[in-house]
Amino acid sequence: MRGRGKPPGAPLPQREGVDPVRVRLPEDPEGVWGSVGEHLVARFGAAIGAGRVAAMLDAGRFVGADGRAVRGEEPYTAGRCLWFHRDFAAEEPVPFPVGVVHRDERIVVADKPHFLATTPRGRHITETAVARLRRELGLPALQPAHRLDRLTAGLVLFVVRPRERGAYQTLFRDRLVRKEYEAVAPYDPGVALPRTVRSRIVKERGVLAAREEPGEANSESRVELVERRGALGRYRLLPATGRTHQLRVHMNALGVPIVHDPLYPVVEPEGSAEDFTRPLQLLARVLEFTDPVGGEPRRFESGLRLSAWPEG
């Protein structure tokens, strides 16, 4: 098997804070593709149409490592890398700013608002925290060290220099970051707190909600009641693991689902318009860790507040 090695750098600049797509031409042992154009049509034609692929080639939208436009009739060469910019569909702007809690030569700690995805995915491409910050801060190489659920607000750590990203990602992978969340949910005197919730959470691809099932626990969350106001409580949530929707699943399992949660306990229909006046009442409030590059202790606290628990 031919070694791939490190992929070459992109010859195209970012567009609206989004990197170009890299396409590596795969091995073709049966000689199915005689030209680059034949492969690209086979690869992308079902998604965007063969005519659109041909038009992109004619317009010079696909380029090689040298930055020159690739012609559709060029011979197919396995292992070759091409780049192009996807067509961005119109996205509904998220009407909240991305705050910057801290910035230095190594990291940016941002306060991500509710409804904004961390990174480009699916139908959220330019309206993402990383794309916005790249544009607003003039940092095209900025990358997140971890992800925060789109509907959750609060702290996200970004890395300025690509060579240091792995060190910060390792902190999250090895659970060396202390995370503290805040949530507003119903108050139930029958729920004894504080407590540690452990369960097995499964999230299937293509299914919106995760679920708990019997078996060895793969998730753990500490749940504490901080304050009560009538029928609502303000909770401190301390996750020891990072399963998808973990805190939302655990709060729902306790019988106190987080206010304005569109999935737990009831999944709202897909395609429902976003109601920016009813954000999920979950906030990533604190990140605390030892910096893997400088060695100094770091602690950051969100400046955001949950709307269902106004200060007063």
Sequence and secondary structure as in RCSB ss.txt:
>XXXX:A:sequence
MRGRGKPPGAPLPQREGVDPVRVRLPEDPEGVWGSVGEHLVARFGAAIGAGRVAAMLDAGRFVGADGRAVRGEEP
YTAGRCLWFHRDFAAEEPVPFPVGVVHRDERIVVADKPHFLATTPRGRHITETAVARLRRELGLPALQPAHRLDR
LTAGLVLFVVRPRERGAYQTLFRDRLVRKEYEAVAPYDPGVALPRTVRSRIVKERGVLAAREEPGEANSESRVEL
VERRGALGRYRLLPATGRTHQLRVHMNALGVPIVHDPLYPVVEPEGSAEDFTRPLQLLARVLEFTDPVGGEPRRF
ESGLRLSAWPEG
>XXXX:A:secstr
     S    SS  BTTB  EEEE    TT   SBHHHHHHHHHHHHH HHHHHHHHHTT  B TTS B  TTSB
  TT EEEE           S  EEEEE SSEEEEEE TT BSS BTTBSSSBHHHHHHHHHT TT EESS   T
T EEEEEEESSGGGHHHHHHHHHTT SEEEEEEEEE  TTS SSEEEEEEEE  TT SS EEESSS  EEEEEEE
EEEETTEEEEEEEESS  TTHHHHHHHHTT   TT SSSSS   TT    TTS  SEEEEEEEEE TTT  EEEE
E     TTS   
